Amino acid sequence: MTAGHVYSQAPRCSRCEGRALLTKEAAQALADESLGRLTVASCPAEDGWHLYAPPQDAE
């Protein structure tokens, strides 16, 4: 497995607050496993994908 597939070993993006740079497939697999707690977005600065926690609705 490559660094792009393992979150803890993934390279970090210096322009996106140090977020992990993942392959699209790895990011989507992690988002799927999170059951909606994470979303996937392409990195605007590098060739890779990031995970984000969407804002939670206030109740």
LINWO-V163280 format. One record per helix or strand of 3 or more residues. SS is the DSSP state (a for helix, b for strand). FROM is the first residue (numbers start at 0). LEN is the number of residues. If there is no record, write none. Layout:
BEGIN
ss=(SS/SS)
from=(FROM/FROM)
len=(LEN/LEN)
END
This chain:
BEGIN
ss=(a/a/a/b/b)
from=(2/6/23/38/48)
len=(3/3/10/4/4)
END
